[in-house]
Amino acid sequence: MNFLLLTLTHNSLHIQEKMENTLISEHMFPFSDFEFPKTAVTLAAQIKEQFPMATGAVFNTVVPDFYSENTKVTPLNVGVESLIKHFSELLNLPILSVSELEAATDLAATFKEKKEYLTWNLDYFGYTPGKEEYSVESLLTIGNGFMGLRGTVPEMTLSKESYPATYIAGLYNEEKSEVAGQIVENEDFVNTPNNQYISIKVEGSNEWLTLEKATLRYLHRNLDLKTGLFSSHMIIEDSQQHQVKITAKKIVNMAKKNNYSIQYSINPLNFSKNITVKTITDGSIYNFNVERYRNLTAKHFHVTQLLAEKSNTMIEVQTNQSKINVQQVARITGDFFEADSIKNSIGKEIIEQEITFYAEQNKMYTFEKHVQVKASIAKENWETALLPATFFDSELGESKHAWASLWEKSDIQVTGDLMSQKLLRIHTYHLLVSASPFNNNDLDVSVTARGLHGEAYRGHIFWDEIFILPFYILHFPETAKQLLMYRYNRLGKAKENARESNYAGAMYPWQSGLDGSEDTQKLHLNPLNGQWGEDHSVLQRHVSLAIAYNVWMYWNNSGDDLFIKEYGAEMLVEIANFWRSAATLDETTNRYYIDKVMGPDEFHEAYPESTESGLKNNAYTNLMVVWLFEELENILSLLNTQEQTELFNKTGITQENLKKMEDIRKRLSIEINEDGIIAQYEGYFDLKEIDWEKAKEQYGNIYRMDRILKAEGQSPDDYKVSKQADTLMLFYNLNKEKIDEILAELGYDLPADYLEKNLLYYLNRTSHGSTLSRIVHAQLAEEVAFHDLSWKLYQEALYSDYQDIQGGTTAEGIHTGVMAATIYVTLTTYAGIDIKKNHLTIQPNLPKNWTDMTFNIDHKGIHYNLIVSKNAVQVCPSQDTTVIIQKQPYQLIAHKVTTINY
């Protein structure tokens, strides 16, 4: 087979194209003062242009004078392993090291094996403290739906450089802070005590080895997505030139919600001396992940109990306001000490355990720490006595088995695109860390906007659920149901929220945490000018529509009528009643309007020069209200007369209310211009245009145009500028045919190409300040056959967290919404499945560089295994059924593979 041999000299990249040992061609790409990753990006683009047919490469050993001549790179951060990783990702092909090439007996098989490794593993080399390190830690997070541990090595401590954290699903606490002269209350996602810290000290040195103070010679961190195993390999040197190789492995057991384990191995490389190992149970931890929150009250719990005896420790804490108890029980074992040799020291908030032993040069010493974490919000689990973990390998074995069953249901296999495959697996992995069928079904929680990975948005639950829930609906319907129960259990609070704002029904909060109260902050910090301003995002009432949509999606896909009768219908009725009460009849136009809202756009809070916040007739909101009123009729038809009567008595809904909804759905107002552009909200067309080219030239990154305008003393309310899809979100939620029906029922007549016109109109006025924006636009672009645009936006969304394209937001936790949405769009837009219809419908539309896709989904209680290629669909259902493929019905037999060519 053909491959490229890449050789980096001090001022050029020399490339030889080879077939086995035969040289076919060669080329030289010069550079000056290598910058990383900037120069690598430039070189990769040149390679793609010169060698477009390359399918693999080998990276030669880097010559020593490369580092002496290029002062902006070091062997630590830009070693050959790091270069192989980055060039592999930039070129989207497997790259071998010279040693891998020399060991290969079958070159094609070796490249295939490397490609498989790359799609299942996340590797980071070196260390860049600060925001970049924080981002790496987010992406290396391990967890099991109940608990998440950020991807730090054991020696790291809470600081601006690195941020170890242990998060528990649903763990919130509210504290008061002084902001801009006001006392404000914020509910936060709590960082709990840190039991991960381990470090060593060598005899003759007074320093505990840390990445900040010692000399770091080598650091490689790996996350095995298939098993959830985190590994780090480090060579570190103290001030006395003692060199130690330290290997750490860490897992959160997917099979046991309370357990995580660390295996820590020490190998002295150039000495034989006494070594002291120290591990800490640290209750002095506080919230520090998000820079703009650091001036707020950060300590959310107090220590209630500390115990230490021989190899065992226990810390118990209680959150200050929410009164949630958290307990961590730890046990240490090792092959170089006995329990009696452990020196325990208990302080005010921490427990230190030290072991001193004689270490021989080049001999490995292994230490294990097993931690069990409980929280009183999981009441039954809190009251259950747990068996202690014994061995790291047994914990890993259990966890591996659980992960294998999750991947069997949720993995999407893509042929022909290494990086899309890798990123889809990264996204699937982090969703399963954020909520898992093994550990979430007995929890009263939902998925936060940043998973169990960071503290941005204070760990709250937003409308992002509209993007997140379909992943679980398709693959793990029982987990989807549990996530919906989080909302049902807070229906009473949503009704209370509505009453307080003089509405009927249930008005769910924009930001929800522990009990379903409205937890949106009243003030928001603009980091561009350091000023706090009023935050009106509480007016994003469309969050209730997202919840209604998810209830409908779950029922429509699962056929779970019992859920509707027991919970879902009540939620939908209360939400619909809220929107009924929010609509007002305009006697002049003889149409209803809804005001005092904000749309998904988020930049627009009010009309220009207005002293009141809120907008009128947001198109997304109004048309989704019409959809809800229509679907409510279908849902109520599932209930018999007695069930309907009980529901109406419970909710207070009347026939008069239902008739009003029917009237509203036929006469609700939106604004449309002569070209068929649906106004984002009434009066939108009167706003000013932005000079986008000038803004890009002046600011570079214009994702947050709202902050830029406010820093300039202007307001986004004055301009046609959007953070993300607003009106266009309608077409993400609903089929165009459904929207056509809604518009027709409302009496609006639009041109046949109105979707294309609206897409281009709003795309030109959107800054993509949310990572979600690109994936919504990608789906719509594909729907109107703008294939290149769709692929560009889809790829940007896929890479958004992995490359941290928003300049540091991944440091504060991954974006669960965009991760789930990329998976959903991969299945619905490119594989072409439609789960909104009675029969599974498939109309494949694979990207040009994908050969086929293999995946599993659940629909109407039937499990499907599918392989979709450019000219065929292979499908195996768990029951006899009918599917619609390329608009033709096909009868399928249970457990029989059927291939349909087209």
TAJO-V447684 format. One record per run of one state. SS is the DSSP state (A for helix, B for strand, O for the rest). FROM is the first residue (numbers start at 1). LEN is the number of residues. If there is no record, write none. Layout:
ss = [SS;SS]
from = [FROM;FROM]
len = [LEN;LEN]
This chain:
ss = [O;B;O;B;O;B;O;A;O;B;O;A;O;A;O;B;A;O;A;B;O;A;O;B;O;B;O;B;O;B;O;B;O;B;O;B;O;B;O;B;O;B;O;B;O;B;O;A;O;B;O;B;O;B;O;A;O;B;O;B;O;B;O;A;O;A;O;B;O;A;O;A;O;B;O;A;O;A;O;A;O;B;O;B;O;B;O;A;O;A;O;A;B;O;B;O;B;O;B;O;B;O;B;O;A;O;A;O;A;B;O;B;O;B;O;A;O;B;O;A;O;A;O;A;B;O;B;O;A;O;A;O;A;O;B;O;A;O;A;O;A;O;A;O;B;O;B;O;B;O;B;O;B;O;B;O;B;O;B;O]
from = [1;2;9;12;20;22;31;38;51;56;60;65;70;80;92;94;98;104;107;121;126;131;140;142;144;147;150;166;169;172;180;182;190;194;195;198;203;215;225;229;238;243;253;259;269;273;283;291;294;301;310;312;320;325;335;339;342;343;347;350;360;364;376;379;383;392;411;413;416;418;435;456;460;461;462;465;476;477;489;491;501;512;513;523;527;531;535;537;540;543;559;561;583;587;591;595;597;598;606;607;613;614;615;616;619;637;641;652;655;668;669;672;673;678;679;684;687;688;689;692;700;705;712;716;719;720;722;723;729;734;736;746;754;764;766;767;771;784;787;800;809;813;816;831;833;835;841;843;852;860;862;870;872;878;881;886;888;893;898;902]
len = [1;7;3;8;2;9;7;13;5;4;5;5;10;12;2;4;6;3;14;5;5;9;2;2;3;3;16;3;3;8;2;8;4;1;3;5;12;10;4;9;5;10;6;10;4;10;8;3;7;9;2;8;5;10;4;3;1;4;3;10;4;12;3;4;9;19;2;3;2;17;21;4;1;1;3;11;1;12;2;10;11;1;10;4;4;4;2;3;3;16;2;22;4;4;4;2;1;8;1;6;1;1;1;3;18;4;11;3;13;1;3;1;5;1;5;3;1;1;3;8;5;7;4;3;1;2;1;6;5;2;10;8;10;2;1;4;13;3;13;9;4;3;15;2;2;6;2;9;8;2;8;2;6;3;5;2;5;5;4;1]
